Amino acid sequence: MRFLYPEYFFGGLAGIVILFFVYLWANRRAKKRLRLFLGPAIRRVSHLDKVYARRRLKALLFLLALLSIVTALARPVLEPEEREVERIGTDFFVVLDASKSMLATDTVEGNRLKTAKLAIKKLLDASKGDRVGLVVFSGKGFLRAPLTFDFVAYQLALDHVSASNTQPGGTNLQEGLETVAAAMEPMDLKHKSVILISDGEELESDAVSYARQMATEQGITVHSVAVGTIEGAKIELSRKGSKVYYQRDAYGNYVTSRMDRSLLRRVAEAGRGKFIELDEEGDALTNLYYESLKPLGDEAESAKANDAVECFPIPLLVGFFLLFIQALIPEKNIRHTPRAILIDE
C-alpha cells in the first residue's frame, strides 16, 4: 500500500501528535486546578475516576477519527503485481505550466489553467489504451503522475494542480522539459512524445535549446500548445465576495500577462513537433493527439499494467463512525459542577 498524497498523511499525523500532547497538558492542568480548589474535599468526589476515564475515551476516539480521516485524505491505494498486457496505444507526457501567469483571465473558463485542464481531460477521453504522464512546472518542475493507465488517479492529480501549490514561483519552461526528460530517460519506449502546454511567458532559461537537445540526443518529440491571447489579461490572485485581487508589480501597477506565440512555436520547431493554439473547447489538443500521437500506437505491443485499487473509503467511513460514537458519549457527567463535586459517597 502507498499514499498518492503522502504529504497529507505525514502533515496530518504531525498535527495529531501535537493535539495529543496539548490534551495531556490541558488534562494535567485541569486536574491540578481541581485539587487546588477542593483540597481534602476531593476525596469525597463521587465517581471521579469514571469521569476521567470517560474523558480519556472521548479524546482517544476523537484522535483516532482524525487519524482515519487524514489517512483517507492521503488516498491510500493497493497495487497488485504488475502484469503483461497486449495493447494498441502510445506513451506520452503532458507538461503543464502552473505559474501565476496561467491565472490570467483571458479564456472562457475563467483563466488559462482551467482551460488547459479541461483540454487535458478531453485528451484523456480520447486516449484509451495509452499511457499518459503528467509533469507540472513553474520555477521548478515536478513529476505529478508517471506513465499510467489509471486515468481516474490521473484526473485527481490534475485537479490538485494549482498555481498556489507549485513552488517556487516564476516560469521556467526548461525546468519542465528537464523533469520530463529525466523521467523518460530510463524508459524503453518505442516513441517518446511530450505535449508542452503553456502561455509561453518564459522568464528564465532557454527552452528552445533544450527542446532541440531532447530531440537530437534522446529522440523526444516536443509538441507545444499555446494557451491565452496575445492581447493578454490581468492575473487574478484571489476573490473575496465580489472583490477581485489582481497581481501588481513593484510600482503598484496591474500586471498584464500576454501569450508568447513566437517562443512556443520555436520550441516545437526545435523539438521536431507541432505547434497549436488551444481553443476554448479544447478540441485543438485532441486533434493534435489524433494527428501526431495516436498513429504512433497503431502497432500492438506488450506493456506492464498495474491496476491500483483505491482504499480511501474504508478509513473515511471508520473516521466518521468513530466521530459518531464519540458524540454519543454523554458529557453532562463529565463537567465538574459544585453539586457533583460535593456529593458524599
C-alpha positions as CSV (number, residue, x, y, z in Angstrom):
1,M,0.0,0.0,0.0
2,R,1.1,3.5,-0.7
3,F,-0.3,7.1,-0.5
4,L,-0.9,9.2,-3.5
5,Y,-0.5,12.3,-1.3
6,P,1.9,11.2,1.5
7,E,2.4,14.9,2.5
8,Y,-1.2,15.0,3.7
9,F,-0.7,11.9,5.8
10,F,2.6,13.0,7.5
11,G,1.4,16.5,7.9
12,G,-1.9,15.4,9.5
13,L,0.0,12.9,11.7
14,A,2.2,15.6,13.0
15,G,-0.9,17.7,13.8
16,I,-2.5,14.8,15.6
17,V,0.6,14.2,17.7
18,I,0.6,17.9,18.7
19,L,-3.1,17.7,19.7
20,F,-2.3,14.6,21.8
21,F,0.4,16.5,23.8
22,V,-1.9,19.5,24.1
23,Y,-4.6,17.3,25.5
24,L,-2.2,15.7,28.1
25,W,-1.1,19.2,29.1
26,A,-4.6,20.5,29.4
27,N,-5.8,17.4,31.3
28,R,-3.0,17.6,33.8
29,R,-3.6,21.3,34.3
30,A,-7.3,20.7,34.9
31,K,-6.6,18.0,37.5
32,K,-4.2,20.3,39.3
33,R,-6.6,23.2,39.4
34,L,-9.3,20.8,40.7
35,R,-7.1,19.6,43.5
36,L,-6.2,23.1,44.5
37,F,-9.8,24.2,44.5
38,L,-11.1,21.3,46.5
39,G,-8.2,20.4,48.8
40,P,-9.1,17.5,51.1
41,A,-12.7,17.5,49.8
42,I,-11.6,15.9,46.6
43,R,-11.7,12.5,48.4
44,R,-15.5,12.9,48.7
45,V,-16.0,13.3,44.9
46,S,-18.4,10.7,43.5
47,H,-17.2,8.6,40.6
48,L,-14.2,10.9,39.8
49,D,-12.2,8.0,38.2
50,K,-15.2,7.2,35.9
51,V,-15.4,10.8,34.9
52,Y,-11.7,11.0,33.9
53,A,-11.9,7.6,32.1
54,R,-14.9,8.9,30.0
55,R,-12.9,12.0,29.1
56,R,-9.9,9.9,28.0
57,L,-12.2,7.6,25.9
58,K,-13.7,10.6,24.1
59,A,-10.3,12.1,23.4
60,L,-9.0,8.8,22.2
61,L,-11.9,8.3,19.8
62,F,-11.6,11.8,18.5
63,L,-7.9,11.4,17.8
64,L,-8.4,8.0,16.1
65,A,-11.2,9.5,14.0
66,L,-8.8,12.4,12.9
67,L,-6.1,9.8,12.0
68,S,-8.6,7.8,9.9
69,I,-9.8,10.9,8.0
70,V,-6.2,12.1,7.4
71,T,-5.4,8.6,6.1
72,A,-8.3,8.8,3.7
73,L,-7.3,12.3,2.5
74,A,-3.8,10.9,1.7
75,R,-5.6,8.5,-0.7
76,P,-4.1,5.0,0.1
77,V,-4.0,2.6,-2.8
78,L,-3.2,-1.1,-3.1
79,E,-1.1,-2.1,-6.1
80,P,-1.1,-5.7,-7.2
81,E,1.8,-7.2,-9.0
82,E,2.5,-5.9,-12.5
83,R,1.1,-7.9,-15.3
84,E,1.9,-8.1,-19.0
85,V,-0.9,-7.0,-21.4
86,E,-1.1,-6.6,-25.1
87,R,-2.3,-3.1,-26.1
88,I,-2.5,-0.8,-29.1
89,G,-1.5,2.6,-27.8
90,T,1.2,5.0,-27.3
91,D,3.0,6.7,-24.3
92,F,3.4,10.4,-23.8
93,F,3.7,13.1,-21.2
94,V,1.8,16.3,-20.7
95,V,3.9,19.1,-19.3
96,L,1.6,21.7,-17.8
97,D,2.6,25.3,-16.9
98,A,1.2,26.1,-13.4
99,S,2.9,29.5,-13.0
100,K,0.9,32.6,-11.8
101,S,0.6,33.9,-15.4
102,M,-1.7,30.9,-16.1
103,L,-4.2,32.6,-13.8
104,A,-4.7,35.4,-16.4
105,T,-8.4,35.8,-17.1
106,D,-8.4,35.8,-20.9
107,T,-10.3,32.5,-21.5
108,V,-13.9,31.5,-21.3
109,E,-13.2,29.0,-18.5
110,G,-12.1,31.8,-16.2
111,N,-8.3,31.5,-16.6
112,R,-5.7,29.8,-18.7
113,L,-5.0,27.0,-16.2
114,K,-8.7,25.9,-16.0
115,T,-8.9,26.0,-19.8
116,A,-5.8,23.8,-20.1
117,K,-7.1,21.3,-17.5
118,L,-10.4,21.0,-19.4
119,A,-8.5,20.3,-22.6
120,I,-6.3,17.6,-20.9
121,K,-9.4,15.9,-19.6
122,K,-10.8,15.8,-23.2
123,L,-7.5,14.4,-24.3
124,L,-7.7,11.6,-21.7
125,D,-11.2,10.7,-23.1
126,A,-9.6,10.2,-26.5
127,S,-6.5,8.3,-25.2
128,K,-8.0,5.0,-24.3
129,G,-5.2,2.3,-24.4
130,D,-2.5,4.9,-24.0
131,R,-0.3,5.6,-21.0
132,V,-0.1,9.3,-20.1
133,G,2.1,11.0,-17.6
134,L,2.0,14.5,-16.0
135,V,4.7,17.0,-15.2
136,V,3.8,20.4,-13.7
137,F,6.2,23.3,-13.6
138,S,6.5,27.0,-12.6
139,G,10.0,27.9,-11.4
140,K,10.7,24.2,-11.0
141,G,9.4,21.0,-12.5
142,F,7.5,18.3,-10.6
143,L,6.5,14.8,-11.7
144,R,2.9,14.6,-10.6
145,A,1.9,11.3,-12.4
146,P,4.2,8.7,-14.1
147,L,3.0,7.0,-17.2
148,T,-0.2,5.3,-16.2
149,F,-3.4,3.7,-17.5
150,D,-5.2,4.8,-14.4
151,F,-7.0,7.9,-15.7
152,V,-9.1,8.3,-12.5
153,A,-6.0,8.8,-10.4
154,Y,-4.5,11.0,-13.2
155,Q,-7.5,13.3,-13.2
156,L,-7.4,13.6,-9.4
157,A,-3.7,14.6,-9.6
158,L,-4.6,17.1,-12.4
159,D,-7.4,18.6,-10.3
160,H,-4.9,19.1,-7.4
161,V,-2.7,21.3,-9.6
162,S,-2.9,25.0,-8.9
163,A,-0.7,28.0,-9.2
164,S,-0.6,28.4,-5.5
165,N,0.8,24.9,-4.6
166,T,3.5,24.9,-7.3
167,Q,6.6,26.4,-5.7
168,P,8.9,28.2,-6.3
169,G,7.3,30.8,-8.5
170,G,8.3,32.1,-11.9
171,T,8.1,30.5,-15.3
172,N,10.9,28.1,-16.3
173,L,9.9,26.1,-19.4
174,Q,13.3,24.4,-19.4
175,E,12.7,23.0,-15.9
176,G,9.5,21.4,-17.1
177,L,11.3,19.8,-20.1
178,E,14.2,18.7,-17.9
179,T,11.9,17.0,-15.5
180,V,10.1,15.1,-18.2
181,A,13.4,14.2,-20.0
182,A,14.7,12.7,-16.7
183,A,11.5,10.7,-16.2
184,M,11.7,9.3,-19.8
185,E,15.4,8.6,-19.9
186,P,15.4,5.2,-18.2
187,M,12.3,4.0,-20.1
188,D,12.5,1.7,-23.0
189,L,9.9,3.4,-25.2
190,K,9.4,2.9,-28.9
191,H,8.3,6.5,-29.3
192,K,8.9,9.4,-26.9
193,S,6.5,12.3,-27.1
194,V,5.8,15.4,-25.0
195,I,3.0,17.9,-25.1
196,L,4.0,21.2,-23.5
197,I,1.0,23.4,-22.5
198,S,1.9,27.0,-21.6
199,D,1.3,30.7,-22.2
200,G,5.0,31.0,-23.2
201,E,5.9,33.7,-20.7
202,E,9.4,32.4,-20.1
203,L,11.2,34.5,-17.5
204,E,14.4,32.4,-17.4
205,S,16.4,29.6,-19.1
206,D,16.4,28.7,-22.8
207,A,13.6,26.2,-23.6
208,V,14.3,26.3,-27.3
209,S,17.9,25.0,-27.0
210,Y,16.9,22.3,-24.5
211,A,14.0,21.1,-26.7
212,R,16.5,20.8,-29.6
213,Q,18.8,18.8,-27.3
214,M,15.9,16.5,-26.3
215,A,15.1,15.8,-29.9
216,T,18.6,15.1,-31.1
217,E,20.1,13.3,-28.1
218,Q,17.1,11.4,-26.6
219,G,14.7,11.2,-29.5
220,I,11.9,13.0,-27.6
221,T,9.4,14.9,-29.8
222,V,8.2,18.1,-28.2
223,H,4.8,19.5,-29.3
224,S,3.8,22.9,-27.9
225,V,0.4,24.2,-27.1
226,A,-0.2,27.9,-26.5
227,V,-3.0,29.0,-24.2
228,G,-4.1,32.6,-23.7
229,T,-4.3,35.6,-26.0
230,I,-1.8,38.0,-27.5
231,E,-3.8,40.9,-26.0
232,G,-3.4,39.3,-22.6
233,A,-5.2,40.0,-19.3
234,K,-4.7,40.7,-15.7
235,I,-3.7,37.9,-13.3
236,E,-6.4,37.1,-10.8
237,L,-4.8,36.0,-7.5
238,S,-7.9,35.6,-5.3
239,R,-11.5,36.6,-4.7
240,K,-13.3,37.7,-1.5
241,G,-17.0,38.1,-2.2
242,S,-17.4,40.5,-5.1
243,K,-13.9,41.9,-4.7
244,V,-11.2,40.5,-7.0
245,Y,-7.5,40.9,-6.3
246,Y,-5.1,41.1,-9.2
247,Q,-1.3,40.8,-9.3
248,R,0.6,44.1,-9.2
249,D,4.2,45.0,-9.9
250,A,6.7,46.7,-7.6
251,Y,5.2,50.1,-8.5
252,G,1.6,49.1,-7.7
253,N,0.5,48.7,-11.4
254,Y,-1.5,45.8,-12.5
255,V,0.5,43.1,-14.3
256,T,-0.8,42.1,-17.8
257,S,0.2,38.6,-19.0
258,R,0.4,38.0,-22.7
259,M,0.7,34.7,-24.5
260,D,4.1,34.4,-26.4
261,R,3.2,32.5,-29.5
262,S,6.6,33.0,-31.1
263,L,8.5,31.3,-28.3
264,L,6.3,28.3,-28.2
265,R,6.4,27.9,-32.0
266,R,10.2,27.9,-31.8
267,V,10.2,25.3,-29.0
268,A,8.0,23.0,-31.2
269,E,10.3,23.5,-34.2
270,A,13.4,22.8,-32.2
271,G,11.7,19.7,-30.7
272,R,10.6,18.4,-34.1
273,G,7.0,18.6,-33.1
274,K,3.9,20.6,-33.9
275,F,2.7,23.9,-32.6
276,I,-1.0,24.7,-32.0
277,E,-3.1,27.3,-30.2
278,L,-5.6,26.0,-27.7
279,D,-9.2,26.8,-28.5
280,E,-11.8,27.4,-25.8
281,E,-13.4,23.9,-26.3
282,G,-10.1,22.1,-26.1
283,D,-10.7,20.3,-29.4
284,A,-7.3,21.6,-30.9
285,L,-5.4,19.5,-28.3
286,T,-7.5,16.4,-29.1
287,N,-6.9,17.0,-32.8
288,L,-3.2,17.2,-32.2
289,Y,-3.4,13.8,-30.5
290,Y,-5.2,12.2,-33.4
291,E,-2.8,13.6,-36.0
292,S,0.5,13.2,-34.3
293,L,0.3,10.7,-31.3
294,K,-2.4,8.2,-32.0
295,P,-0.7,6.9,-35.2
296,L,2.4,6.0,-33.2
297,G,0.4,3.4,-31.3
298,D,-1.2,1.5,-34.2
299,E,1.1,-1.5,-33.6
300,A,0.2,-3.9,-30.8
301,E,2.9,-4.1,-28.2
302,S,3.4,-5.6,-24.8
303,A,3.2,-3.3,-21.8
304,K,3.1,-3.6,-18.0
305,A,-0.2,-2.8,-16.4
306,N,-0.7,-2.0,-12.7
307,D,-4.3,-1.6,-11.6
308,A,-4.3,0.4,-8.4
309,V,-7.2,-0.2,-6.0
310,E,-8.5,2.9,-4.2
311,C,-8.8,2.3,-0.4
312,F,-9.8,5.7,0.9
313,P,-13.5,4.9,1.5
314,I,-12.6,2.5,4.3
315,P,-10.6,4.8,6.6
316,L,-13.1,7.6,5.8
317,L,-16.0,5.5,7.0
318,V,-14.1,4.4,10.0
319,G,-13.3,8.0,10.9
320,F,-17.0,9.1,10.6
321,F,-18.1,6.1,12.6
322,L,-15.6,6.9,15.4
323,L,-16.8,10.6,15.5
324,F,-20.4,9.3,15.7
325,I,-19.6,7.0,18.7
326,Q,-17.6,9.8,20.4
327,A,-20.6,12.1,20.0
328,L,-22.9,9.5,21.7
329,I,-20.9,9.5,24.9
330,P,-22.8,12.0,27.2
331,E,-20.9,14.9,28.6
332,K,-23.2,16.0,31.4
333,N,-21.5,13.7,33.8
334,I,-18.0,14.9,32.7
335,R,-18.4,18.5,33.8
336,H,-17.4,19.2,37.4
337,T,-20.4,21.1,38.8
338,P,-20.3,22.1,42.5
339,R,-23.2,19.6,43.2
340,A,-21.3,16.7,41.6
341,I,-18.1,17.6,43.4
342,L,-19.5,17.7,47.0
343,I,-21.7,14.6,47.0
344,D,-20.7,12.1,49.7
345,E,-20.2,8.5,48.7
